[in-house]
Amino acid sequence: MAKETALVTGGGIGIGRATCLALAGAGYRVIVTDVLGEESAEVVGAIKLAGGEAEFLALDVTDTTNANNVIASVEKSHGAIDVIISNAGIAKKTPLASLTDEEWDETHEVDLKGMMRVIRAAVPAMREKKKGAIVCHASIAGTVYGWDEHVPYSAAKGGVAGLVRGLAAELAKDGIRVNGIAPGIVRSAQTLDEHHSLGQAGLDAFEPKIPLGRVGRPEDIADVAVFLVSDAARYVTGQIIVVDGGLTIGL
Ligand SMILES: NC(=O)c1ccc[n+]([C@@H]2O[C@H](COP(=O)([O-])OP(=O)(O)OC[C@H]3O[C@@H](n4cnc5c(N)ncnc54)[C@H](O)[C@@H]3O)[C@@H](O)[C@H]2O)c1
């Protein structure tokens, strides 16, 4: 059987990287996209070394022309995209007292509009094929909690939940499922950032509050994404799955 094509945004590091590897392990041809060329090339190399198929395409999700061109190029080579993982995201500390319009827009351009841009470009071919599965990464920040001094992030991630539900309702008749994942606290470059996020000490402090006893690993999110795009989740659409080790249900 021909390989299905999965495109991941922000696939060079962290949760995106783990998702690229997991998708390749599940038999997908993986289109690794990111603004990080070197890191993404490493991911492509790792997939090929393991016998999988992958390629890198530079994609800044804030750039509509770039997004349209990348999707067109993938479709030219491989036909309609079967799976999209909208993973690219930024999290910046932006206290309300000093929050600028530019900071608000920057986060929304990447974390919310960036998802729409890529999905919008890929959906026409998916619709024609009457098939597709999309996963967008929200966060427990914005969908369950608010994150102190991160209003744009919380708002954008809450918006991702709305994006998922709206798209799911609109695309169900075309055989396209759309779901979201709200990760809890996952060790990555994002959460290890001392200024903009928790840093190592903050991650350590969180650990005792997590019922399953540890901070998440990128693979914990990747495996759920692979499930959600698989046929095993064929009757699931419009849902935001919280993957947080039980953090939000407490002890
Ligand atoms: N790590 C966590 O605890 C956590 C929790 C909740 C949600 N999330 C979400 O999961 C996703 C992945 O997070 P992560 O922890 O792996 O983050 P990360 O910072 O490790 O990786 C983010 C990726 O997005 C890419 N990116 C940033 N701006 C981009 C742009 N303009 N265009 C294309 N790519 C861009 C980066 O280059 C990088 O590859 C994000 O959407 C994040 O908000 C993470």
The ligand as an ORCA input file, in Angstrom:
! r2SCAN-3c Opt
* xyz 0 1
  N       6.036     21.903     26.190
  C       4.894     22.043     26.814
  O       4.785     21.852     28.030
  C       3.656     22.435     26.059
  C       2.483     22.548     26.775
  C       1.312     22.907     26.101
  C       1.337     23.143     24.737
  N       2.501     23.031     24.069
  C       2.456     23.298     22.620
  O       3.029     22.238     21.893
  C       3.676     22.746     20.717
  C       5.133     22.317     20.699
  O       5.748     22.803     21.869
  P       7.235     22.457     22.298
  O       7.229     22.427     23.765
  O       7.745     21.293     21.519
  O       7.941     23.808     21.847
  P       9.426     24.082     21.274
  O       9.701     25.507     21.572
  O      10.356     23.057     21.775
  O       9.203     23.889     19.705
  C       8.391     24.767     18.978
  C       8.614     24.548     17.503
  O       7.837     25.517     16.778
  C       8.682     26.099     15.799
  N       8.250     27.449     15.430
  C       8.250     28.579     16.167
  N       7.856     29.631     15.420
  C       7.591     29.132     14.189
  C       7.118     29.715     12.976
  N       6.871     31.028     12.871
  N       6.942     28.889     11.910
  C       7.207     27.578     11.982
  N       7.663     26.977     13.095
  C       7.838     27.749     14.181
  C      10.052     26.124     16.452
  O      11.083     26.350     15.519
  C      10.066     24.752     17.087
  O      10.439     23.763     16.184
  C       3.494     24.265     20.772
  O       2.351     24.641     20.030
  C       3.284     24.512     22.241
  O       2.614     25.714     22.520
  C       3.660     22.687     24.685
*
